[in-house]
Amino acid sequence: MEDCLFCKIIKGEIPSTKVYEDEYVYAFKDIEPVAPIHILVVPKKHISSLNEIKEDDEVLIGKIHMAIVKIAKELGIDKDGYRVINNCGKNAGQTVLHLHFHLIAGVNMGEKLI
């Protein structure tokens, strides 16, 4: 999708603070963080939401989760813990129609929902 905000970020048309990149995944700092560490992890392939993944996206979804593990280790948050969130659809709070995962850490979230 040409006008997708995250597609433009991935292409470098909109600046971002990159945290991680490989062949399949791009990760960058959220511009409106809800915690000291708040990173958006997105596939380079445009997929509107979790509801839009296909069977042939299985490997890609695995690559996204492996990227999250790598990022957590690089940031040193793998020991204390972190939260991974995917908002799917308007009522869940998805505001950008490009599949993405929020990696959130740096604060004790306990029972707190974000």
Secondary structure, DSSP 8 states (H G I E B T S, - for coil): -TT-HHHHHHHTSS---EEEE-SSEEEEE-SS-SSSEEEEEEESS---SGGG--GGGHHHHHHHHHHHHHHHHHHT-TTT--EEE---SGGGT--SSS--EEEEESS--TT---
